[in-house]
Amino acid sequence: MNEPDQHELDDLDKSIVRAMQRDGRLPYSQLGAEIGLSESATRQRVNRLTERGVMQIVAVTDPAKIGLPVQAMLGINVDGDISVVADALAAVEQFEYVVVAAGRFDILAEIVCSDSDDLLRIVNNRVRSIPGVRGTEILTYLKLVKQTYNWGTG
């Protein structure tokens, strides 16, 4: 099994990531002052982190505030090649997260929808029609209590 390309983060890298998690639009001059580097050294470090794929700078939306208030995790069991089913799920626009898992389900997939009818339509027409899908379990979110993206900065 191939090991993923891993990169060690030093304390400055971690400081950059933490600061940009709070505000991804932080100017390099302000970020540099906060972590003790010049603007150009900060820019170089941020570029290195993004080029290596360690960090992405993205906008994160709240699905409920943009007309997608129904969120759910689907547990999916598969007969046959799990990768083929995972790739088919990843091609469905409404899925935000698809992972091959070990345990009760072969695949976990997070979905956001406009309403319950939309969720039912996607599960019934798109998911259950994928060859190899043996069964699904829908775990509808009632309340999002915590969601963070601060891995590796502790």
KEKETI-622671 format. One record per residue (C-alpha): residue in three letters; x, y, z. Coordinates in steps of 0.5 Angstrom, whole numbers. Each point is the difference from the previous one (the first is absolute). Layout:
<nodes>
<node residu="ala" px="X" py="Y" pz="Z"/>
...
</nodes>
This chain:
<nodes>
<node residu="met" px="0" py="0" pz="0"/>
<node residu="asn" px="3" py="7" pz="-2"/>
<node residu="glu" px="1" py="5" pz="6"/>
<node residu="pro" px="-4" py="7" pz="-2"/>
<node residu="asp" px="5" py="5" pz="-1"/>
<node residu="gln" px="1" py="3" pz="7"/>
<node residu="his" px="4" py="7" pz="2"/>
<node residu="glu" px="2" py="2" pz="7"/>
<node residu="leu" px="-3" py="6" pz="2"/>
<node residu="asp" px="5" py="5" pz="4"/>
<node residu="asp" px="-3" py="5" pz="5"/>
<node residu="leu" px="0" py="5" pz="-5"/>
<node residu="asp" px="-4" py="-4" pz="-5"/>
<node residu="lys" px="-5" py="-2" pz="6"/>
<node residu="ser" px="-1" py="8" pz="2"/>
<node residu="ile" px="-1" py="2" pz="-8"/>
<node residu="val" px="-5" py="-6" pz="0"/>
<node residu="arg" px="-4" py="2" pz="6"/>
<node residu="ala" px="0" py="8" pz="-2"/>
<node residu="met" px="-3" py="-2" pz="-7"/>
<node residu="gln" px="-5" py="-5" pz="3"/>
<node residu="arg" px="-2" py="6" pz="4"/>
<node residu="asp" px="0" py="5" pz="-6"/>
<node residu="gly" px="2" py="-3" pz="-7"/>
<node residu="arg" px="0" py="7" pz="-2"/>
<node residu="leu" px="6" py="3" pz="4"/>
<node residu="pro" px="5" py="4" pz="-3"/>
<node residu="tyr" px="7" py="-3" pz="0"/>
<node residu="ser" px="2" py="7" pz="3"/>
<node residu="gln" px="-5" py="-1" pz="6"/>
<node residu="leu" px="2" py="-8" pz="0"/>
<node residu="gly" px="7" py="1" pz="0"/>
<node residu="ala" px="0" py="5" pz="6"/>
<node residu="glu" px="-5" py="-5" pz="4"/>
<node residu="ile" px="5" py="-6" pz="-1"/>
<node residu="gly" px="7" py="4" pz="0"/>
<node residu="leu" px="2" py="0" pz="-7"/>
<node residu="ser" px="1" py="5" pz="-6"/>
<node residu="glu" px="-6" py="1" pz="-5"/>
<node residu="ser" px="4" py="-4" pz="-6"/>
<node residu="ala" px="2" py="-6" pz="5"/>
<node residu="thr" px="-7" py="0" pz="2"/>
<node residu="arg" px="-2" py="-1" pz="-7"/>
<node residu="gln" px="5" py="-5" pz="-2"/>
<node residu="arg" px="-2" py="-4" pz="6"/>
<node residu="val" px="-7" py="0" pz="-2"/>
<node residu="asn" px="1" py="-1" pz="-7"/>
<node residu="arg" px="4" py="-6" pz="2"/>
<node residu="leu" px="-5" py="-3" pz="4"/>
<node residu="thr" px="-5" py="1" pz="-5"/>
<node residu="glu" px="4" py="-3" pz="-6"/>
<node residu="arg" px="2" py="-6" pz="4"/>
<node residu="gly" px="-8" py="-1" pz="1"/>
<node residu="val" px="1" py="0" pz="8"/>
<node residu="met" px="-5" py="6" pz="0"/>
<node residu="gln" px="-5" py="3" pz="-4"/>
<node residu="ile" px="-3" py="7" pz="0"/>
<node residu="val" px="-8" py="-1" pz="-1"/>
<node residu="ala" px="-6" py="4" pz="2"/>
<node residu="val" px="-5" py="-5" pz="4"/>
<node residu="thr" px="-7" py="1" pz="-1"/>
<node residu="asp" px="-6" py="-1" pz="5"/>
<node residu="pro" px="-4" py="-5" pz="-4"/>
<node residu="ala" px="-7" py="2" pz="4"/>
<node residu="lys" px="1" py="7" pz="-1"/>
<node residu="ile" px="1" py="-1" pz="-8"/>
<node residu="gly" px="-6" py="-4" pz="-1"/>
<node residu="leu" px="2" py="-7" pz="2"/>
<node residu="pro" px="-2" py="-1" pz="7"/>
<node residu="val" px="-1" py="-8" pz="0"/>
<node residu="gln" px="7" py="-3" pz="1"/>
<node residu="ala" px="1" py="-8" pz="1"/>
<node residu="met" px="5" py="-5" pz="0"/>
<node residu="leu" px="-1" py="-6" pz="-4"/>
<node residu="gly" px="3" py="-7" pz="2"/>
<node residu="ile" px="0" py="-4" pz="-6"/>
<node residu="asn" px="2" py="-7" pz="-1"/>
<node residu="val" px="2" py="-3" pz="-6"/>
<node residu="asp" px="1" py="-7" pz="-4"/>
<node residu="gly" px="6" py="0" pz="-5"/>
<node residu="asp" px="5" py="6" pz="-1"/>
<node residu="ile" px="-1" py="5" pz="6"/>
<node residu="ser" px="4" py="5" pz="-4"/>
<node residu="val" px="-4" py="0" pz="-6"/>
<node residu="val" px="-6" py="2" pz="4"/>
<node residu="ala" px="4" py="5" pz="4"/>
<node residu="asp" px="2" py="3" pz="-6"/>
<node residu="ala" px="-8" py="0" pz="-3"/>
<node residu="leu" px="-2" py="4" pz="7"/>
<node residu="ala" px="6" py="5" pz="-1"/>
<node residu="ala" px="-3" py="2" pz="-7"/>
<node residu="val" px="-7" py="2" pz="4"/>
<node residu="glu" px="0" py="7" pz="1"/>
<node residu="gln" px="-3" py="0" pz="6"/>
<node residu="phe" px="5" py="-4" pz="4"/>
<node residu="glu" px="5" py="4" pz="4"/>
<node residu="tyr" px="4" py="-6" pz="3"/>
<node residu="val" px="1" py="-7" pz="-3"/>
<node residu="val" px="5" py="-5" pz="4"/>
<node residu="val" px="1" py="-7" pz="-1"/>
<node residu="ala" px="-1" py="-3" pz="8"/>
<node residu="ala" px="2" py="-6" pz="4"/>
<node residu="gly" px="-6" py="-3" pz="4"/>
<node residu="arg" px="-7" py="0" pz="0"/>
<node residu="phe" px="-1" py="4" pz="-7"/>
<node residu="asp" px="5" py="-1" pz="-6"/>
<node residu="ile" px="-1" py="8" pz="-2"/>
<node residu="leu" px="-2" py="6" pz="4"/>
<node residu="ala" px="-3" py="6" pz="-4"/>
<node residu="glu" px="-2" py="7" pz="3"/>
<node residu="ile" px="-6" py="3" pz="-4"/>
<node residu="val" px="-3" py="7" pz="0"/>
<node residu="cys" px="-7" py="1" pz="-3"/>
<node residu="ser" px="-5" py="5" pz="-1"/>
<node residu="asp" px="-6" py="-4" pz="4"/>
<node residu="ser" px="-2" py="-7" pz="2"/>
<node residu="asp" px="-3" py="-1" pz="-7"/>
<node residu="asp" px="7" py="2" pz="-3"/>
<node residu="leu" px="4" py="-5" pz="4"/>
<node residu="leu" px="-5" py="-6" pz="-1"/>
<node residu="arg" px="0" py="1" pz="-8"/>
<node residu="ile" px="8" py="0" pz="0"/>
<node residu="val" px="0" py="-6" pz="5"/>
<node residu="asn" px="-5" py="-4" pz="-4"/>
<node residu="asn" px="2" py="2" pz="-7"/>
<node residu="arg" px="7" py="2" pz="0"/>
<node residu="val" px="3" py="-4" pz="6"/>
<node residu="arg" px="-4" py="-7" pz="0"/>
<node residu="ser" px="0" py="0" pz="-8"/>
<node residu="ile" px="8" py="-1" pz="0"/>
<node residu="pro" px="2" py="-7" pz="-1"/>
<node residu="gly" px="3" py="-3" pz="6"/>
<node residu="val" px="-4" py="4" pz="5"/>
<node residu="arg" px="-3" py="-6" pz="4"/>
<node residu="gly" px="-3" py="5" pz="6"/>
<node residu="thr" px="0" py="7" pz="3"/>
<node residu="glu" px="-1" py="3" pz="7"/>
<node residu="ile" px="-2" py="7" pz="0"/>
<node residu="leu" px="2" py="4" pz="6"/>
<node residu="thr" px="-3" py="7" pz="0"/>
<node residu="tyr" px="3" py="5" pz="4"/>
<node residu="leu" px="-4" py="4" pz="5"/>
<node residu="lys" px="5" py="5" pz="2"/>
<node residu="leu" px="7" py="1" pz="-2"/>
<node residu="val" px="4" py="1" pz="7"/>
<node residu="lys" px="7" py="1" pz="-2"/>
<node residu="gln" px="4" py="0" pz="-7"/>
<node residu="thr" px="7" py="2" pz="0"/>
<node residu="tyr" px="6" py="-1" pz="-5"/>
<node residu="asn" px="6" py="1" pz="5"/>
<node residu="trp" px="3" py="-6" pz="-1"/>
<node residu="gly" px="8" py="0" pz="1"/>
<node residu="thr" px="1" py="6" pz="3"/>
<node residu="gly" px="-1" py="-2" pz="8"/>
</nodes>
